C-alpha cells in the first residue's frame, strides 16, 4: 500500500438536525474505495432523531463512529469542530459537512494529496432541489457525471493527473478559494494554531480565518481540484445575521498576521481520551 494511503485519518462530519442527509452522507462514506480509520460526527445540538440514525449506522459500519454532541445554543460550528478534532486519534483530519454525498474516491483522493507543511481546500458540486429530494428519498449515493440537476461542471470530473497539476497552482494564497465543508489538515498543524476560533458565532468566515492563521504559521494551501469530489444536497441558506462580526474577526487575523487564537482547541485536550470516549458511548448504547 502507498505510504500516503496508509496514513491514519479521521473523517469529521459536521451536522445539525438533518438526520436524513446525515444518513445519506454516511452511506457514501461506507462505500469509499479507501475508508477513513474513524468517523467523528460533530453535532451542534441535534435532537434524538440524529442519535437514532448514528446508532443504526454503527451496527454495520466498517469503521468506528464517534458522536460528539453539544447543547444547542445557536450556531457554534467552530466549537463543535474543535471538540471533534480533540477527540481524533489520527494524524490526518478530513473535514466535511453532513449535507454532502461523497464520490467513492473522496478519501483516497485526499490522502494521496496529503503533504507535510500543507493543508488542503476543496470545492463542491451543487445539486438542485429536485435531484436532492430524489437522492434523499431513494437513499442513493451514486451520481452520474451528466445527471440532470447538477451544477459546477468542472468540479464533477475525477482526473488524478489534473489533481496533481493544480494542487499547488490553483489560488494558493487566496483564503476565499476554499470551503469548510471540504478541507483536510494534519492534526499537529491544527494544534499549533489552536484550531478554530470560537469567537465565531453564526454562519461564516471561521474557515477563512483558520486558513489565514495556518498560512501565517508557515503552511501552504493546496487545492484539490478534479478530485475530492462532493455533491451538496440542496437546502435553504443559513441565517447570516452574525456575518458582520465574523468579517471583523477575519479582518483582525489578516491585519495582525495572527497564528494562534486564545479561545480554541486546547481547552478540550485531556478531557477524555478518544478511545475511552468511544467505549463510553458503546456502554451507554448497550445499557439503553
C-alpha positions in Angstrom: 0.0 0.0 0.0 1.2 3.5 -0.8 2.6 5.3 2.2 0.1 8.2 1.9 -2.9 5.9 1.7 -1.6 4.2 4.9 -1.9 7.5 6.8 -4.3 7.2 9.7 -7.2 9.5 9.0 -10.3 10.8 10.8 -13.3 12.0 8.9 -15.1 14.7 10.8 -18.7 15.3 9.7 -20.5 18.4 11.0 -24.2 18.1 11.4 -27.3 19.8 12.8 -30.8 18.4 12.8 -30.9 16.9 9.3 -30.8 13.1 10.0 -31.9 12.1 6.5 -29.0 14.0 4.9 -26.5 12.6 7.5 -27.6 9.1 6.8 -27.1 9.6 3.1 -23.7 11.1 3.8 -22.7 8.1 6.0 -23.8 5.7 3.3 -21.5 7.4 0.9 -18.7 7.1 3.5 -19.4 3.4 3.8 -18.9 3.0 0.1 -15.5 4.6 -0.1 -12.7 2.9 -2.0 -10.4 3.8 0.8 -12.0 4.1 4.2 -11.1 6.6 6.9 -9.8 5.0 10.2 -12.7 6.6 12.2 -15.7 8.8 11.6 -16.4 11.6 14.1 -19.8 13.2 14.0 -19.5 16.9 15.1 -23.1 17.5 16.3 -24.0 21.1 17.1 -27.1 20.2 19.2 -29.3 17.9 17.1 -32.2 16.0 18.6 -32.7 12.3 19.3 -33.5 11.5 15.6 -29.9 12.1 14.7 -28.7 9.9 17.6 -31.0 7.1 16.2 -29.5 7.4 12.7 -26.0 7.2 14.1 -26.8 4.2 16.3 -28.4 2.3 13.5 -25.5 3.0 11.1 -23.0 1.9 13.7 -24.4 -1.7 13.6 -22.9 -2.4 10.1 -20.4 0.4 9.7 -16.9 -0.7 8.7 -15.1 1.7 11.0 -15.9 3.2 14.4 -18.3 6.1 14.6 -17.7 8.6 17.4 -20.6 11.0 18.2 -19.6 14.3 19.7 -22.6 16.4 20.8 -23.1 19.7 22.4 -26.1 21.6 23.6 -28.0 23.6 21.0 -27.0 27.2 21.9 -27.1 28.7 18.4 -24.8 28.1 15.5 -21.4 27.2 17.1 -19.6 25.3 14.3 -16.1 26.3 15.5 -16.7 25.0 18.9 -18.1 21.6 17.9 -15.3 21.2 15.3 -12.7 21.8 18.0 -14.3 19.2 20.2 -14.2 16.7 17.3 -10.6 17.5 16.4 -9.6 17.0 20.1 -11.3 13.6 20.0 -9.5 12.4 16.9 -7.0 9.6 17.4 -5.4 10.0 13.9 -2.7 12.1 12.4 -4.7 13.4 9.4 -8.1 15.1 9.6 -10.5 15.3 6.7 -13.4 17.7 7.3 -16.8 17.7 5.6 -20.4 18.7 6.4 -23.3 16.2 6.8 -25.2 17.6 3.8 -22.8 16.1 1.3 -22.7 12.9 -0.7 -19.1 11.8 -1.3 -17.6 10.5 -4.6 -16.4 6.9 -4.0 -12.7 8.0 -4.2 -13.1 11.1 -1.9 -11.0 9.8 1.0 -8.4 8.2 -1.4 -8.0 11.5 -3.3 -7.5 13.5 -0.1 -4.9 11.0 1.3 -3.0 10.9 -2.0 -2.8 14.8 -1.9 -1.7 15.0 1.7 1.7 16.5 2.2 3.5 17.7 5.3 3.7 21.5 5.6 0.3 22.0 3.8 -3.4 21.9 4.3 -5.9 21.1 1.6 -9.0 23.0 0.4 -11.6 21.5 -1.9 -14.8 22.6 -3.6 -18.3 21.1 -4.2 -20.9 20.2 -6.8 -24.3 21.7 -6.2 -27.4 19.6 -6.7 -30.7 21.3 -7.3 -33.8 20.8 -5.2 -35.4 18.1 -7.4 -32.2 15.9 -7.6 -31.6 16.4 -3.9 -35.1 15.3 -3.0 -34.8 12.2 -5.2 -31.5 11.1 -3.7 -32.8 11.6 -0.1 -35.9 9.7 -1.0 -34.0 6.8 -2.6 -31.0 7.0 -0.3 -28.9 6.9 -3.4 -25.2 7.7 -3.2 -24.1 7.3 -6.8 -24.3 10.4 -9.1 -23.9 10.2 -12.9 -21.5 12.7 -14.4 -24.1 14.5 -16.5 -27.1 13.8 -14.3 -29.8 16.5 -14.6 -29.8 18.8 -11.6 -26.1 19.1 -11.2 -24.1 22.4 -11.3 -20.4 23.2 -11.3 -19.5 21.1 -14.3 -15.7 21.2 -13.8 -16.0 20.1 -10.2 -17.6 16.8 -11.2 -14.5 15.2 -13.0 -12.2 12.8 -11.2 -8.9 13.1 -13.1 -5.8 12.3 -10.9 -3.1 13.8 -13.1 -5.1 17.1 -13.2 -5.5 16.9 -9.4 -1.7 16.7 -9.1 -1.2 19.5 -11.6 -3.5 22.0 -10.0 -2.6 21.2 -6.3 0.0 23.9 -5.9 -1.1 26.2 -8.8 -4.8 27.0 -8.1 -5.0 30.2 -6.0 -2.5 29.1 -3.3 -2.7 32.5 -1.5 -6.5 33.1 -1.8 -8.2 32.5 1.5 -11.6 32.8 -0.1 -10.9 29.9 -2.6 -11.9 27.3 -0.1 -15.0 25.8 1.6 -15.0 24.5 5.2 -17.2 21.6 4.0 -14.2 20.1 2.1 -10.9 20.6 3.8 -8.1 18.5 5.3 -5.3 19.1 7.8 -2.5 17.5 9.7 -3.7 17.4 13.3 -0.4 18.7 14.6 -0.9 21.9 12.5 -4.3 22.5 13.9 -2.8 22.1 17.4 -0.1 24.6 16.5 -2.7 27.4 15.7 -5.1 26.2 18.4 -7.8 25.0 16.0 -10.9 27.0 15.2 -11.5 30.4 16.8 -14.6 30.1 19.0 -15.2 33.9 18.8 -17.1 33.0 15.6 -20.8 32.5 16.2 -23.4 32.2 13.5 -22.7 31.5 9.8 -19.5 32.3 8.0 -15.8 33.1 7.9 -14.5 30.6 10.5 -12.9 28.5 7.7 -11.3 31.6 6.1 -9.9 32.7 9.4 -8.3 29.4 10.3 -6.8 29.4 6.8 -5.2 32.8 7.5 -3.6 31.5 10.7 -2.4 28.3 9.1 -0.8 30.3 6.3 0.7 32.7 8.8 2.2 29.7 10.6 4.2 28.9 7.5 1.9 26.3 5.9 0.9 26.3 2.2 -2.6 25.8 0.9 -3.1 23.1 -1.7 -6.2 22.9 -3.8 -7.9 19.6 -4.5 -9.4 20.0 -8.0 -10.6 17.2 -10.2 -10.7 15.0 -7.2 -12.0 15.0 -3.6 -15.5 15.4 -5.2 -18.5 16.1 -3.0 -22.2 16.6 -4.0 -24.0 19.2 -2.0 -27.6 18.5 -1.0 -29.9 21.5 -1.7 -31.2 23.4 1.3 -32.3 26.9 2.2 -29.4 29.3 3.1 -28.4 29.6 6.8 -29.1 32.8 8.7 -26.2 35.2 8.0 -27.0 37.7 10.7 -23.7 37.2 12.5 -21.6 37.6 9.4 -20.7 41.2 10.1 -19.0 40.4 13.4 -17.3 37.4 11.8 -16.0 39.5 9.0 -14.3 41.7 11.6 -12.7 38.7 13.3 -11.3 37.7 9.9 -10.1 41.2 9.2 -8.3 41.3 12.5 -6.5 38.0 11.8 -5.3 39.2 8.4 -4.2 42.6 9.7 -2.4 41.3 12.8 -0.9 38.3 11.0 -2.4 36.0 13.7 -1.2 32.5 14.2 -2.8 31.4 17.5 -6.3 32.0 18.8 -6.8 32.1 22.5 -10.3 30.6 22.6 -9.7 27.4 20.7 -8.8 23.7 20.6 -6.5 23.5 23.6 -9.4 23.7 26.2 -10.7 20.2 25.1 -7.4 18.2 25.4 -7.1 15.7 28.2 -10.8 15.9 29.0 -11.4 12.4 27.7 -9.2 10.1 25.7 -10.7 9.4 22.3 -10.8 5.6 22.7 -12.3 5.9 26.2 -14.9 8.3 24.8 -15.9 5.7 22.2 -16.0 2.9 24.7 -18.2 5.1 27.0 -20.6 5.6 24.1 -20.9 1.9 23.4 -21.5 1.3 27.1 -24.3 3.8 27.1 -25.9 2.2 24.0 -25.6 -1.3 25.4 -27.3 -0.2 28.7 -30.0 1.8 27.0 
